[in-house]
Amino acid sequence: MAQFLSFTSVCVLLLLVLISVATPALGAPGGRHRGHGGKSKHKGGKCHGASCFSPARGHMNAILTLNSFQKGGDGGGPSECDGKFHSDDTLIVALSTGWYDHGRLCHKTITIHARNGRSTRATVVDECDVRRGCQGNIVDGSRAVWKALGIPKKDRGRMAVTWSL
């Protein structure tokens, strides 16, 4: 009986170690699938909603991309938050679907932090829709955002950043 208990104890301990090692690997890179209270909303292996992308937890890892919010620009139609086009000289962004969270961050100001040590504040005016090819970790910034971060024109397009509320 003592050998059985020892074997069981070792198996349970091994299982706990395996679970603790595997847990950080679950979800998306950078932990973007962590939700409030440890819960995530997953549909078909994808994460949807603000509980999966929790900017309230601090700095979020993202890719800053360049977008034109002006009429005729590469952003397509008018912004989701207000149905208007916006000047590329305005500090504005579109957020990926999960962060945009059905418009809950519309007109909120976020802070974008570049790796060069500079940061800027920008207003959320649009969604970068994952159903239309946008990645789940995008902050789509206007020309003014890139300029405020001190990024030369030749280097604008795609860059790793963090952002926070």
C-alpha positions as CSV (number, residue, x, y, z in Angstrom):
1,M,0.0,0.0,0.0
2,A,2.9,2.4,0.8
3,Q,4.4,1.9,-2.6
4,F,1.0,2.7,-4.2
5,L,0.7,5.9,-2.3
6,S,4.2,6.9,-3.2
7,F,3.6,6.2,-6.8
8,T,0.4,8.2,-6.8
9,S,2.0,11.1,-5.0
10,V,4.8,11.1,-7.6
11,C,2.3,11.1,-10.4
12,V,0.3,13.9,-8.9
13,L,3.4,16.0,-8.4
14,L,4.6,15.3,-11.9
15,L,1.2,16.3,-13.3
16,L,1.3,19.6,-11.3
17,V,4.7,20.4,-12.6
18,L,3.7,19.7,-16.2
19,I,0.6,21.9,-15.8
20,S,2.6,24.8,-14.3
21,V,5.2,24.6,-17.1
22,A,2.6,24.4,-19.9
23,T,0.3,27.2,-18.6
24,P,2.3,30.2,-19.8
25,A,2.4,28.7,-23.3
26,L,-1.4,28.7,-23.6
27,G,-3.1,31.7,-25.4
28,A,-1.5,34.2,-27.7
29,P,2.1,35.5,-27.6
30,G,2.5,38.3,-25.0
31,G,-0.4,36.9,-23.0
32,R,-3.0,38.8,-24.9
33,H,-5.6,36.1,-24.1
34,R,-5.6,36.8,-20.4
35,G,-8.9,38.1,-19.3
36,H,-10.5,39.7,-16.2
37,G,-10.5,37.1,-13.4
38,G,-8.5,34.7,-15.5
39,K,-11.4,34.0,-17.9
40,S,-11.2,34.2,-21.7
41,K,-13.9,34.2,-24.4
42,H,-12.8,31.9,-27.2
43,K,-14.8,31.0,-30.3
44,G,-13.2,28.6,-32.8
45,G,-9.8,29.1,-31.3
46,K,-9.9,32.8,-31.6
47,C,-10.3,35.4,-28.8
48,H,-13.1,37.9,-29.0
49,G,-13.9,40.8,-26.7
50,A,-12.2,43.0,-24.1
51,S,-11.9,40.2,-21.6
52,C,-9.4,38.5,-23.9
53,F,-7.4,41.7,-24.5
54,S,-7.1,43.5,-21.3
55,P,-5.5,47.0,-21.6
56,A,-6.5,47.7,-18.0
57,R,-3.7,45.3,-17.0
58,G,-1.0,47.7,-18.2
59,H,1.1,47.9,-21.3
60,M,-0.1,45.8,-24.2
61,N,2.4,44.5,-26.8
62,A,1.3,45.5,-30.3
63,I,2.4,46.2,-33.8
64,L,2.0,49.9,-34.9
65,T,1.0,50.2,-38.5
66,L,0.5,53.2,-40.7
67,N,-3.0,54.1,-41.8
68,S,-4.7,57.0,-43.5
69,F,-8.0,58.0,-42.0
70,Q,-8.8,60.6,-44.7
71,K,-11.4,60.3,-47.4
72,G,-9.8,58.3,-50.2
73,G,-7.0,57.0,-47.9
74,D,-6.0,53.4,-47.3
75,G,-8.3,53.1,-44.3
76,G,-11.3,52.6,-46.5
77,G,-14.6,54.0,-45.3
78,P,-15.3,56.4,-42.5
79,S,-14.3,55.6,-38.9
80,E,-16.4,53.2,-36.9
81,C,-16.7,55.4,-33.8
82,D,-18.2,58.5,-35.4
83,G,-18.8,57.7,-39.1
84,K,-16.4,60.5,-40.1
85,F,-13.1,60.7,-42.0
86,H,-10.2,62.3,-40.1
87,S,-7.1,64.2,-41.0
88,D,-3.8,62.3,-41.1
89,D,-2.4,65.2,-39.1
90,T,-4.5,64.2,-36.1
91,L,-3.3,61.9,-33.3
92,I,-5.7,59.0,-33.9
93,V,-5.7,55.2,-34.1
94,A,-7.7,52.2,-35.0
95,L,-7.4,49.2,-32.7
96,S,-7.7,45.5,-33.5
97,T,-11.2,44.0,-33.0
98,G,-10.5,42.5,-29.5
99,W,-9.1,45.8,-28.1
100,Y,-11.8,47.9,-29.9
101,D,-14.4,45.7,-28.1
102,H,-17.5,46.8,-30.0
103,G,-16.6,50.4,-29.6
104,R,-16.0,50.5,-25.9
105,L,-12.7,52.3,-26.4
106,C,-14.2,54.8,-28.9
107,H,-12.9,58.3,-28.2
108,K,-10.7,57.1,-25.4
109,T,-7.1,58.3,-25.3
110,I,-4.4,55.7,-25.3
111,T,-0.6,56.1,-24.8
112,I,1.7,54.5,-27.4
113,H,5.2,53.7,-26.3
114,A,7.9,53.3,-29.0
115,R,11.2,51.4,-28.4
116,N,13.1,54.7,-29.0
117,G,11.9,55.9,-25.6
118,R,9.3,58.3,-27.0
119,S,5.6,58.1,-26.4
120,T,2.5,59.9,-27.6
121,R,-1.2,60.0,-26.8
122,A,-3.8,59.2,-29.5
123,T,-7.6,58.9,-29.6
124,V,-9.3,55.7,-30.7
125,V,-11.6,56.4,-33.7
126,D,-11.8,53.1,-35.5
127,E,-11.6,49.3,-35.6
128,C,-9.0,47.3,-37.4
129,D,-11.3,44.4,-38.2
130,V,-9.8,40.9,-37.8
131,R,-12.5,39.5,-40.1
132,R,-11.1,41.6,-42.9
133,G,-7.5,40.6,-42.4
134,C,-6.3,42.7,-39.5
135,Q,-4.1,40.9,-37.0
136,G,-5.3,40.7,-33.4
137,N,-2.4,42.9,-32.0
138,I,-2.6,46.0,-34.2
139,V,-2.6,49.7,-33.3
140,D,-3.2,51.4,-36.7
141,G,-1.8,54.9,-36.3
142,S,-2.2,58.0,-38.4
143,R,0.8,59.8,-39.9
144,A,0.7,62.2,-36.9
145,V,1.2,59.3,-34.4
146,W,4.3,58.2,-36.3
147,K,5.6,61.7,-36.4
148,A,5.0,62.3,-32.7
149,L,7.0,59.1,-31.9
150,G,9.9,60.6,-33.9
151,I,9.9,57.8,-36.5
152,P,11.5,59.0,-39.8
153,K,9.3,58.7,-42.9
154,K,11.5,56.0,-44.4
155,D,11.0,53.8,-41.4
156,R,7.2,54.1,-41.1
157,G,4.9,51.2,-41.8
158,R,5.2,48.5,-39.2
159,M,6.9,48.7,-35.8
160,A,6.7,46.9,-32.4
161,V,5.3,49.1,-29.6
162,T,3.4,48.9,-26.4
163,W,0.3,50.8,-25.5
164,S,-1.8,51.5,-22.4
165,L,-4.9,53.4,-21.3
